Amino acid sequence: VQTEATKGRHASIGVAASVKSLTEAVVSAGQYSDGYDILPFMVVDGVNDAGIVCNVNILPHGDKPATTGSNPNGDDLPMIMIPRYVLDYASTADEAVELLRNANVIAPNSDVLSAEMHFMIADADKTYVVEFVNNEISVIEDFIDDKPIMTNFYLTGFDGNTATAYYKSTQYDA
């Protein structure tokens, strides 16, 4: 999906989340054209014209409760919309993190939209992994040997050998 720059928004290119009902047969037949309207809002990986990269990974729920709001003073932002929001409005990785600190991030209780996710946000100088644990934003910027990583497991509390994330404690080989 490619979007053009508009006043106050960056141009970007990214990979859109799948829409189960938007199959090749449906597209070829010219059906469900309204589905195309939502695809630019469902970007899961992308880069904008300022060089900001945002990637998403879905996380296991485990015993962790769903994120119901990270900042009650901010505007609601469904987790699945974070990549689109970052790509549209951030000019630096620091700015992207600040945008997310000011938003009220939620995981709506419906299908894939309710999935817990974390996000790698990077520019030429910095890389962050942003997670939401206990309805609070967690920004990881210190990585093992300064090599940014993001897996399908929470990094919050990870010390390189033992996952001490909220949802479970498991031994890992570093």
C-alpha positions in Angstrom: 0.0 0.0 0.0 1.4 3.4 -1.0 0.0 6.7 0.4 0.9 10.1 -0.8 2.0 13.0 1.5 -0.7 15.4 2.4 -0.7 18.4 4.7 0.7 17.2 8.0 1.2 13.6 6.9 4.1 11.7 5.4 4.0 9.6 2.3 4.6 5.9 3.0 4.7 2.5 1.5 3.9 -0.7 3.4 2.5 -4.1 3.6 -1.2 -4.3 4.5 -2.8 -6.8 6.8 -4.9 -9.4 5.1 -8.6 -9.1 4.8 -9.9 -12.7 4.8 -12.8 -11.9 2.5 -10.6 -10.1 0.0 -9.4 -13.2 -1.9 -7.8 -13.2 -5.4 -11.1 -14.5 -6.9 -13.0 -11.6 -5.3 -10.4 -9.0 -6.5 -10.4 -10.5 -10.1 -14.2 -10.4 -10.2 -14.2 -6.7 -9.2 -16.2 -7.5 -6.0 -15.8 -6.0 -2.6 -14.1 -2.8 -3.8 -15.0 -1.2 -0.4 -12.4 -3.5 1.1 -9.7 -1.5 -0.7 -10.7 1.6 1.3 -9.6 0.1 4.6 -6.2 -1.4 3.4 -4.2 1.8 3.8 -5.2 1.9 7.5 -4.2 -1.7 8.2 -0.4 -1.5 7.4 1.6 -3.9 9.5 5.1 -3.0 8.1 6.2 0.1 6.3 8.5 3.0 5.8 7.7 6.7 5.3 9.4 9.5 3.4 11.2 10.7 6.5 12.9 7.2 6.8 10.8 6.0 9.7 10.3 2.2 9.7 7.5 0.6 11.8 7.0 -3.2 12.1 4.5 -5.2 14.1 4.6 -8.6 15.7 1.6 -10.3 17.3 2.2 -11.5 20.9 0.7 -14.4 22.8 -1.9 -13.3 25.4 -0.8 -15.9 27.9 -2.2 -14.8 31.3 -1.7 -11.1 30.4 -4.9 -9.1 30.3 -5.8 -7.2 27.1 -4.6 -3.6 26.9 -7.7 -1.5 27.7 -6.0 1.9 27.6 -2.5 3.2 28.1 -3.3 6.9 28.6 -6.8 8.0 29.6 -6.0 11.6 28.6 -5.2 10.6 25.1 -7.3 9.9 22.0 -8.1 6.2 21.6 -5.8 4.4 19.2 -6.5 0.7 18.4 -3.2 -1.3 18.5 -3.6 -2.4 14.8 -3.6 1.3 13.8 -0.2 2.1 15.3 1.9 1.4 12.2 -0.4 3.7 10.1 -0.3 6.4 12.8 3.5 6.3 13.1 4.1 6.3 9.4 1.7 9.2 8.8 2.8 11.5 11.6 6.4 10.7 12.8 9.5 12.3 11.4 11.9 10.6 13.9 11.8 7.4 16.1 11.8 9.7 19.2 8.8 11.5 17.8 7.0 8.2 17.1 7.5 7.1 20.7 6.2 10.4 22.0 3.1 10.1 19.8 2.4 6.7 21.3 3.0 8.0 24.9 0.3 10.6 24.2 -2.2 8.2 22.7 -4.6 5.9 24.6 -3.6 2.6 23.0 -6.3 -0.1 23.2 -6.7 -3.6 21.9 -10.4 -3.8 21.0 -12.1 -7.0 21.8 -12.8 -8.4 18.3 -10.9 -10.9 16.2 -7.4 -9.9 15.0 -8.0 -6.3 16.3 -7.9 -7.7 19.9 -4.4 -9.2 19.4 -1.7 -7.8 21.6 1.2 -6.5 19.5 4.5 -4.9 19.9 6.3 -2.6 17.4 9.8 -1.9 16.2 10.2 1.7 15.3 13.5 2.9 13.8 15.1 5.8 12.0 18.7 6.2 10.9 19.9 6.9 14.5 17.6 5.0 16.9 15.7 1.8 17.2 12.9 1.1 19.8 10.6 -1.8 20.5 7.3 -0.5 22.0 5.1 -2.8 24.0 2.0 -2.3 26.3 2.1 -4.1 29.6 -0.4 -3.6 32.4 -1.9 -0.7 30.3 1.4 1.1 30.4 3.8 1.8 27.5 7.1 0.0 27.7 9.9 1.4 25.4 12.9 -0.9 24.9 16.0 0.8 23.6 18.8 -1.3 25.2 19.5 -4.5 23.3 22.0 -7.3 23.7 25.3 -6.2 22.1 23.4 -3.2 20.7 21.6 -5.5 18.2 17.9 -4.6 18.0 15.7 -7.6 18.2 12.0 -8.2 18.2 10.4 -11.6 18.5 6.9 -13.0 19.0 7.4 -12.7 22.8 7.4 -9.7 25.1 10.8 -8.1 25.6 9.8 -6.1 28.6 11.8 -7.6 31.5 14.0 -9.7 29.3 17.6 -9.7 30.6 19.2 -11.7 27.9 18.9 -15.1 29.6 15.6 -15.2 31.4 12.2 -13.9 30.2 10.8 -12.1 33.1 8.0 -10.5 31.1 4.6 -10.2 32.9 2.9 -13.1 31.1 5.3 -15.9 32.0 8.9 -16.7 33.1 10.8 -19.1 30.9 14.5 -19.9 30.6 16.0 -18.9 27.3 19.5 -19.5 25.9 21.0 -16.1 24.9 
